[in-house]
């Protein structure tokens, strides 16, 4: 697992990447922008962007898992809401 953060002024972007043993990579992206009326605390933008990237990654992994379960099952799996 790797999280890459980039900052540009009041904007922070994050990319969370999960790389499996077979080399498959799944990534999630997140973004945070500081409100000009908020104090400048860069770590908060980092945390928010990273959490959004991880949430995006988790959603993508859930979709992949659902697809893998459906393709390996004898009967179709019911849709799930996460």
PyMOL commands that place a pseudoatom at each C-alpha (Angstrom):
pseudoatom trace, name=CA, resn=UNK, resi=1, chain=A, elem=C, hetatm=0, pos=[0.000, 0.000, 0.000]
pseudoatom trace, name=CA, resn=UNK, resi=2, chain=A, elem=C, hetatm=0, pos=[1.283, 3.426, -0.940]
pseudoatom trace, name=CA, resn=UNK, resi=3, chain=A, elem=C, hetatm=0, pos=[-0.229, 6.883, -0.405]
pseudoatom trace, name=CA, resn=UNK, resi=4, chain=A, elem=C, hetatm=0, pos=[1.193, 9.765, -2.405]
pseudoatom trace, name=CA, resn=UNK, resi=5, chain=A, elem=C, hetatm=0, pos=[0.359, 13.326, -1.343]
pseudoatom trace, name=CA, resn=UNK, resi=6, chain=A, elem=C, hetatm=0, pos=[0.892, 16.447, -3.423]
pseudoatom trace, name=CA, resn=UNK, resi=7, chain=A, elem=C, hetatm=0, pos=[0.216, 19.991, -2.289]
pseudoatom trace, name=CA, resn=UNK, resi=8, chain=A, elem=C, hetatm=0, pos=[-0.319, 23.085, -4.407]
pseudoatom trace, name=CA, resn=UNK, resi=9, chain=A, elem=C, hetatm=0, pos=[-1.149, 26.095, -2.275]
pseudoatom trace, name=CA, resn=UNK, resi=10, chain=A, elem=C, hetatm=0, pos=[-4.403, 25.351, -0.457]
pseudoatom trace, name=CA, resn=UNK, resi=11, chain=A, elem=C, hetatm=0, pos=[-5.086, 22.213, -2.536]
pseudoatom trace, name=CA, resn=UNK, resi=12, chain=A, elem=C, hetatm=0, pos=[-3.956, 18.734, -1.530]
pseudoatom trace, name=CA, resn=UNK, resi=13, chain=A, elem=C, hetatm=0, pos=[-4.308, 15.645, -3.713]
pseudoatom trace, name=CA, resn=UNK, resi=14, chain=A, elem=C, hetatm=0, pos=[-3.745, 12.072, -2.647]
pseudoatom trace, name=CA, resn=UNK, resi=15, chain=A, elem=C, hetatm=0, pos=[-3.424, 8.789, -4.484]
pseudoatom trace, name=CA, resn=UNK, resi=16, chain=A, elem=C, hetatm=0, pos=[-3.720, 5.537, -2.544]
pseudoatom trace, name=CA, resn=UNK, resi=17, chain=A, elem=C, hetatm=0, pos=[-2.391, 2.492, -4.370]
pseudoatom trace, name=CA, resn=UNK, resi=18, chain=A, elem=C, hetatm=0, pos=[-2.698, -1.159, -3.422]
pseudoatom trace, name=CA, resn=UNK, resi=19, chain=A, elem=C, hetatm=0, pos=[-0.275, -3.428, -5.238]
pseudoatom trace, name=CA, resn=UNK, resi=20, chain=A, elem=C, hetatm=0, pos=[-0.939, -7.156, -4.940]
pseudoatom trace, name=CA, resn=UNK, resi=21, chain=A, elem=C, hetatm=0, pos=[1.657, -9.930, -4.961]
pseudoatom trace, name=CA, resn=UNK, resi=22, chain=A, elem=C, hetatm=0, pos=[0.858, -10.636, -8.625]
pseudoatom trace, name=CA, resn=UNK, resi=23, chain=A, elem=C, hetatm=0, pos=[1.547, -6.982, -9.561]
pseudoatom trace, name=CA, resn=UNK, resi=24, chain=A, elem=C, hetatm=0, pos=[-2.064, -5.862, -9.927]
pseudoatom trace, name=CA, resn=UNK, resi=25, chain=A, elem=C, hetatm=0, pos=[-2.464, -2.229, -8.885]
pseudoatom trace, name=CA, resn=UNK, resi=26, chain=A, elem=C, hetatm=0, pos=[-5.712, -0.606, -7.767]
pseudoatom trace, name=CA, resn=UNK, resi=27, chain=A, elem=C, hetatm=0, pos=[-5.705, 3.115, -7.025]
pseudoatom trace, name=CA, resn=UNK, resi=28, chain=A, elem=C, hetatm=0, pos=[-8.016, 5.573, -5.339]
pseudoatom trace, name=CA, resn=UNK, resi=29, chain=A, elem=C, hetatm=0, pos=[-7.889, 9.347, -5.531]
pseudoatom trace, name=CA, resn=UNK, resi=30, chain=A, elem=C, hetatm=0, pos=[-8.842, 12.091, -3.103]
pseudoatom trace, name=CA, resn=UNK, resi=31, chain=A, elem=C, hetatm=0, pos=[-8.705, 15.860, -2.962]
pseudoatom trace, name=CA, resn=UNK, resi=32, chain=A, elem=C, hetatm=0, pos=[-8.966, 18.516, -0.252]
pseudoatom trace, name=CA, resn=UNK, resi=33, chain=A, elem=C, hetatm=0, pos=[-9.058, 22.292, -0.499]
pseudoatom trace, name=CA, resn=UNK, resi=34, chain=A, elem=C, hetatm=0, pos=[-8.591, 24.611, 2.450]
pseudoatom trace, name=CA, resn=UNK, resi=35, chain=A, elem=C, hetatm=0, pos=[-11.302, 27.182, 2.941]
pseudoatom trace, name=CA, resn=UNK, resi=36, chain=A, elem=C, hetatm=0, pos=[-9.599, 30.603, 2.978]
pseudoatom trace, name=CA, resn=UNK, resi=37, chain=A, elem=C, hetatm=0, pos=[-11.269, 31.388, 6.314]
pseudoatom trace, name=CA, resn=UNK, resi=38, chain=A, elem=C, hetatm=0, pos=[-9.731, 28.285, 7.965]
pseudoatom trace, name=CA, resn=UNK, resi=39, chain=A, elem=C, hetatm=0, pos=[-6.276, 28.371, 9.567]
pseudoatom trace, name=CA, resn=UNK, resi=40, chain=A, elem=C, hetatm=0, pos=[-3.408, 27.045, 7.447]
pseudoatom trace, name=CA, resn=UNK, resi=41, chain=A, elem=C, hetatm=0, pos=[-2.734, 23.587, 8.920]
pseudoatom trace, name=CA, resn=UNK, resi=42, chain=A, elem=C, hetatm=0, pos=[-1.329, 21.485, 6.054]
pseudoatom trace, name=CA, resn=UNK, resi=43, chain=A, elem=C, hetatm=0, pos=[-1.580, 18.193, 7.947]
pseudoatom trace, name=CA, resn=UNK, resi=44, chain=A, elem=C, hetatm=0, pos=[-5.385, 18.509, 8.005]
pseudoatom trace, name=CA, resn=UNK, resi=45, chain=A, elem=C, hetatm=0, pos=[-5.506, 18.752, 4.204]
pseudoatom trace, name=CA, resn=UNK, resi=46, chain=A, elem=C, hetatm=0, pos=[-3.181, 15.751, 3.974]
pseudoatom trace, name=CA, resn=UNK, resi=47, chain=A, elem=C, hetatm=0, pos=[-5.383, 13.709, 6.282]
pseudoatom trace, name=CA, resn=UNK, resi=48, chain=A, elem=C, hetatm=0, pos=[-8.593, 14.648, 4.481]
pseudoatom trace, name=CA, resn=UNK, resi=49, chain=A, elem=C, hetatm=0, pos=[-7.208, 14.003, 1.001]
pseudoatom trace, name=CA, resn=UNK, resi=50, chain=A, elem=C, hetatm=0, pos=[-5.712, 10.671, 2.136]
pseudoatom trace, name=CA, resn=UNK, resi=51, chain=A, elem=C, hetatm=0, pos=[-8.974, 9.574, 3.755]
pseudoatom trace, name=CA, resn=UNK, resi=52, chain=A, elem=C, hetatm=0, pos=[-10.874, 10.387, 0.566]
pseudoatom trace, name=CA, resn=UNK, resi=53, chain=A, elem=C, hetatm=0, pos=[-8.333, 8.471, -1.523]
pseudoatom trace, name=CA, resn=UNK, resi=54, chain=A, elem=C, hetatm=0, pos=[-8.641, 5.457, 0.791]
pseudoatom trace, name=CA, resn=UNK, resi=55, chain=A, elem=C, hetatm=0, pos=[-12.452, 5.622, 0.626]
pseudoatom trace, name=CA, resn=UNK, resi=56, chain=A, elem=C, hetatm=0, pos=[-12.259, 5.699, -3.188]
pseudoatom trace, name=CA, resn=UNK, resi=57, chain=A, elem=C, hetatm=0, pos=[-9.858, 2.741, -3.135]
pseudoatom trace, name=CA, resn=UNK, resi=58, chain=A, elem=C, hetatm=0, pos=[-12.139, 0.786, -0.783]
pseudoatom trace, name=CA, resn=UNK, resi=59, chain=A, elem=C, hetatm=0, pos=[-15.117, 1.376, -3.087]
pseudoatom trace, name=CA, resn=UNK, resi=60, chain=A, elem=C, hetatm=0, pos=[-13.150, 0.159, -6.111]
pseudoatom trace, name=CA, resn=UNK, resi=61, chain=A, elem=C, hetatm=0, pos=[-11.988, -2.939, -4.219]
pseudoatom trace, name=CA, resn=UNK, resi=62, chain=A, elem=C, hetatm=0, pos=[-15.591, -3.721, -3.224]
pseudoatom trace, name=CA, resn=UNK, resi=63, chain=A, elem=C, hetatm=0, pos=[-16.673, -3.561, -6.878]
pseudoatom trace, name=CA, resn=UNK, resi=64, chain=A, elem=C, hetatm=0, pos=[-13.783, -5.792, -7.952]
pseudoatom trace, name=CA, resn=UNK, resi=65, chain=A, elem=C, hetatm=0, pos=[-14.574, -8.275, -5.170]
pseudoatom trace, name=CA, resn=UNK, resi=66, chain=A, elem=C, hetatm=0, pos=[-18.248, -8.382, -6.093]
pseudoatom trace, name=CA, resn=UNK, resi=67, chain=A, elem=C, hetatm=0, pos=[-17.337, -9.041, -9.725]
pseudoatom trace, name=CA, resn=UNK, resi=68, chain=A, elem=C, hetatm=0, pos=[-14.868, -11.786, -8.727]
pseudoatom trace, name=CA, resn=UNK, resi=69, chain=A, elem=C, hetatm=0, pos=[-17.450, -13.462, -6.485]
pseudoatom trace, name=CA, resn=UNK, resi=70, chain=A, elem=C, hetatm=0, pos=[-20.067, -13.335, -9.222]
pseudoatom trace, name=CA, resn=UNK, resi=71, chain=A, elem=C, hetatm=0, pos=[-17.723, -14.806, -11.815]
pseudoatom trace, name=CA, resn=UNK, resi=72, chain=A, elem=C, hetatm=0, pos=[-16.642, -17.671, -9.538]
pseudoatom trace, name=CA, resn=UNK, resi=73, chain=A, elem=C, hetatm=0, pos=[-20.072, -18.582, -8.158]
pseudoatom trace, name=CA, resn=UNK, resi=74, chain=A, elem=C, hetatm=0, pos=[-22.398, -21.186, -9.653]
pseudoatom trace, name=CA, resn=UNK, resi=75, chain=A, elem=C, hetatm=0, pos=[-25.307, -18.803, -9.245]
pseudoatom trace, name=CA, resn=UNK, resi=76, chain=A, elem=C, hetatm=0, pos=[-25.242, -15.013, -9.386]
pseudoatom trace, name=CA, resn=UNK, resi=77, chain=A, elem=C, hetatm=0, pos=[-24.463, -13.273, -6.121]
pseudoatom trace, name=CA, resn=UNK, resi=78, chain=A, elem=C, hetatm=0, pos=[-27.054, -10.789, -4.869]
pseudoatom trace, name=CA, resn=UNK, resi=79, chain=A, elem=C, hetatm=0, pos=[-25.988, -7.160, -5.080]
pseudoatom trace, name=CA, resn=UNK, resi=80, chain=A, elem=C, hetatm=0, pos=[-24.659, -5.746, -1.828]
pseudoatom trace, name=CA, resn=UNK, resi=81, chain=A, elem=C, hetatm=0, pos=[-24.724, -2.239, -0.474]
pseudoatom trace, name=CA, resn=UNK, resi=82, chain=A, elem=C, hetatm=0, pos=[-21.614, -1.195, 1.408]
for i in range(1, 82): cmd.bond("trace and resi %d" % i, "trace and resi %d" % (i + 1))
show_as sticks, trace
zoom trace
